[in-house]
Amino acid sequence: MFDLQRARAAFPGLQSESVFFDAAGGSQLLGAALDAQALYARTSFVQLGASYPASCLAAERVAAGRAAMAELVGAGAASELVFGSSTTQLLANLALSAAFALAPGDEVVVTDIDHESNIGAWRRMAALRGATVRTWAIDRASVESGGAALSLDALDALLTPRTRIVAVTHCSNIFGALMPIAAIAERVHAAGARLVVDGVAYAPHRLVDVRACGADAYVFSTYKVYGPHLAVLWVRPDWAAQLAPINHEVLGQALPYKLEPGGVQHELVACLPAVRDYLAGLSGLPASTEVRARLADAFEQIAAHEATLAQRTLDFLNGRKGVRVIGPTTADPRVRVPTLSFVVEGVRSPDVVAAVDPTGVCIRHGEFYAGRIISALGLRAQGGVVRASMAHYATLAEVDRLIAALDAALPR
Ligand SMILES: Cc1ncc(COP(=O)(O)O)c(C=O)c1O
């Protein structure tokens, strides 16, 4: 049984009157992660790689952080992971590295539903190498009827023997719909191409399994997964071996260093065991059970609790005159995560949020760096969508505060 009070107690920021429903922008930070960062800074804030004891301790802590993340995402080894300051930065690095193998006339497929970080990097790479960009466009009719945003038939029509890379999100950061990554991976691999998956909107809500999902590269930001301002990129070893280094030559041909120019913030990597341990600790399974099994159990509980939050919110939104939910109108955890967007007839989205702000319920409006989808859905004049995005530590009482605030703010 999901222990919500225990979860909430782990986040110092939740000792607040505010209701944080901007989790898709960034989650709260675990107190234990903050403590780990302070411990690192107090007792091992030195350079790695020397033989003196403090340097060895620092190296050990960073290695433990890398190993914790490998466990959290199901990587085969910590050396399959690359860290960076953000997902945007890591995708830019990956695209720069992959550009060396791209020839004029090669093709790259990007969507128009992704966050710009997983579109712009590939568009720039293609422009640099004279490659062709093909857009996997949103299925507008399907979104408007609450269905899937991307059609597999449309992907089939885009794939050719020249396709080298397909970049797609695991989950929409606007409306929380889950994408069928396994089915996409099958098609992309049958075409001989590589699949790059943006897991930023997925990883806070479901257990990531990089090897099983079919991606060739998988990336997300840890500051949305209860940890510090960092991001992590996994690359399938056979692709990693082919990628060109973008770091000092002396650092060689292997991950992580060849894709980690500038290095990483060591004190932040040192926080990551706290994130793994917190999530595994949400499981009801005995502490002696293998970590991945405890993580899987914990995320099942997270998904079930989050579905109750989404259900109550959607019951209100779906039933309110003049409100249109964007994307799935169901709370089914097989279909969506609790990242909920809507528009209100006759009221611009910034005005909805301005009316909610004084109540202490933190939501926001806009395009969330996914402007292409906002344009494709014709929502620009509306000021984008209103987005209420929840994490597993939210309560139904907080959802009721959101509903009361919206009830007062929206026209009847
Ligand atoms: C789906 C998605 N992808 C990528 C990003 C970019 O992440 P970062 O801020 O780490 O660059 C975001 C940020 O909101 C996002 O929601």
Ligand as a Chemical Component Dictionary entry (heavy atoms), coordinates in Angstrom:
data_LIG
# 
_chem_comp.id                   LIG 
_chem_comp.type                 NON-POLYMER 
_chem_comp.pdbx_formal_charge   0 
_chem_comp.three_letter_code    LIG 
# 
loop_
_chem_comp_atom.comp_id 
_chem_comp_atom.atom_id 
_chem_comp_atom.alt_atom_id 
_chem_comp_atom.type_symbol 
_chem_comp_atom.charge 
_chem_comp_atom.model_Cartn_x 
_chem_comp_atom.model_Cartn_y 
_chem_comp_atom.model_Cartn_z 
_chem_comp_atom.pdbx_ordinal 
LIG C1 C1 C 0 9.703  16.420 -22.313 1  
LIG C2 C2 C 0 10.870 17.315 -22.025 2  
LIG N1 N1 N 0 12.006 17.120 -22.692 3  
LIG C3 C3 C 0 13.098 17.868 -22.470 4  
LIG C4 C4 C 0 13.077 18.882 -21.543 5  
LIG C5 C5 C 0 14.319 19.699 -21.350 6  
LIG O1 O1 O 0 14.923 19.384 -20.140 7  
LIG P1 P1 P 0 16.121 20.260 -19.581 8  
LIG O2 O2 O 0 15.501 21.421 -18.860 9  
LIG O3 O3 O 0 16.835 19.335 -18.637 10 
LIG O4 O4 O 0 16.949 20.674 -20.723 11 
LIG C6 C6 C 0 11.912 19.145 -20.818 12 
LIG C7 C7 C 0 11.868 20.235 -19.847 13 
LIG O5 O5 O 0 10.833 20.670 -19.413 14 
LIG C8 C8 C 0 10.775 18.331 -21.068 15 
LIG O6 O6 O 0 9.625  18.513 -20.406 16 
# 
loop_
_chem_comp_bond.comp_id 
_chem_comp_bond.atom_id_1 
_chem_comp_bond.atom_id_2 
_chem_comp_bond.value_order 
_chem_comp_bond.pdbx_ordinal 
LIG C1 C2 SING 1  
LIG C2 N1 SING 2  
LIG C2 C8 DOUB 3  
LIG N1 C3 DOUB 4  
LIG C3 C4 SING 5  
LIG C4 C5 SING 6  
LIG C4 C6 DOUB 7  
LIG C5 O1 SING 8  
LIG O1 P1 SING 9  
LIG P1 O2 DOUB 10 
LIG P1 O3 SING 11 
LIG P1 O4 SING 12 
LIG C6 C7 SING 13 
LIG C6 C8 SING 14 
LIG C7 O5 DOUB 15 
LIG C8 O6 SING 16 
# 
